Structures are given as C-alpha cells and as structure tokens.
Amino acid sequence: MAVLLLCSALFSGCAKEAPGPRWADDKESVADSIRALSKAQEIAESTVQIEHIKLNKQLKDLETVNRTQQAQIDALTARIEKLHRKRKVVSKPEVKESVAVTAQHRTTPVKAPELPPIQVKRAAVVDRAAHAEAEKNAYTAAYLALKSGRFDEASKGFNEQLDAYPQGEYADQAWYWLGEARLAQQALENAHNAFKYVADHYPESVKHASALLKLGQLSEMEGKNGVAVEYYNRLIKEHPESSLAEQAREALVDLQLGSSVENQQ
C-alpha cells in the first residue's frame, strides 16, 4: 500500500505544468508595442491628410485650367460659326493685261501707263489683329469671372468690353452673358434689357435662341404670361430645329395647363 501511495505522489508531481511567464514581466513589452502601433497610426493618418490636401489642390488647379480652356473653346466655336454664316464668295477681280496703244501723232507704239503696285499697310493689319486679341481677352476674363460666381466682376467686365468694342466680334455674346450675370444678381430688369438687345439686334448670333428663351422665362416670372407666349412662339418659329425650341414647346404646354386650371377655379 505504501508503494502505491508513493507512485501516485510521483505521477502527480510529474503532471504539473511549468509555471508561465508573469504579467509583470511582459507589461512593459506590451506597452512598447502599443506605443509603436499608435505612432505608426499617427504617421499613416498624417500621410493620408497630406495626400488629401495635395489631391484637392490638384483638382482645383485642373478645374481652373478646364474653365479657361472651355471659355476659349466656346469663344472659338462662336467665332467659327459666325464666320461660316457671314462668309460670302467674292469674285476675284479680273486683271487686264497692258495693251500697247498706238499714239495718234507718233510713229512708234507706246504702252498705256501702269499704276504702281498698291502698298499694303501692314501697320493697319497689325492694329486690327491686336484689337481683336484685346477684345477676346476682355471677353474671356469676364466670362471666367461669371463661371466662377464673381457676378459683380463679370458684369463690370462685360460692360467695359461693350464700351470698348460695341461692334466687336464678341459683342453679341457679351450682351447675353451680361444678362446672365445680372440675372444672378437678381437685377431682373437689367437682365431683361440685355437679353432683349441680343434678340432684337443679333438674329444670327449663336445666343439668339437662348436669349428668346430667357425672355420668355423672365416674362413668366413677372406674371406676364401673354408676353412669355410671344417669346416662346418666336423661338419656335425662328429656331424650329434647336433643342431650345423643344423647351419652349414644353413651356407653352405648362402655360396652357396653368391657364385651364385657373379657368376651372
């Protein structure tokens, strides 16, 4: 019996596991690991924030470049369309060769007098080119101000352009965008006058249909539905194939429905 008890005691002693490491020994190591992870996270967040700022700046720069290019494209497109409309075929003047004329009181033939070659005034050509470039720059600056929401600056820019170049190549568009700027400033009467100037004086302008649509919409805002109908009908008649004509037709339908509802009431 004693032998059995002794064996049991020995086996029990062998079955016990070796004691594990204590928490106090690993506490500092774990704390160091946590601090290292926190530092790495701070660095990562800082890097992400810096990259975010850089991306925002790049996006703003790209938007500015895009607005500038779009303004130039719009101006060039309008210019090309205007040139196509105004282009005319001019016949080349016929140049007659000098013919020898026999003098009545001479025994030898004499040639008709020849005019000296016409001197092209290069300075005048350069002045016209500089004038056109200056007008284009003034228009582009005002247009960019409008698209950036700087309506006061845009209104001033378009007015100055029209004062300096009243018959310029971009005058029709300057009048239209001046109307848009004044509309954004809630100066409805001034906006109406600008759009009406385009509608009455620039029938070939690329903005003529847009001006008629704006006049109809402004008339509706002022409660002048009869006048609005006239502008919408004029738009449909003068620009039947344009997308704006479809908007005018929809506006007429809405006005008719509104009138029917009022009559029923």
ABEGO torsion letter per residue (X at the ends): XAAAAAAAAAAAAAABBBBBBBAAAAAAAAAAAAAAAAAAAAAAAAAAAAAAAAAAAAAAAAAAAAAAAAAAAAAAAAAAAAAAAABBBBBBBBBBBBBBBBBAABABBBBBBBBBBBBBBAAAAAAAAAAAAAAAAAAAAAAAAAAAGBAAAAAAAAAAAAAABAABAAAAAAAAAAAAAAAAAGBAAAAAAAAAAAAAABAABAAAAAAAAAAAAAAAAAGBAAAAAAAAAAAAAABAABAAAAAAAAAAAAAAAAAAAAAAX
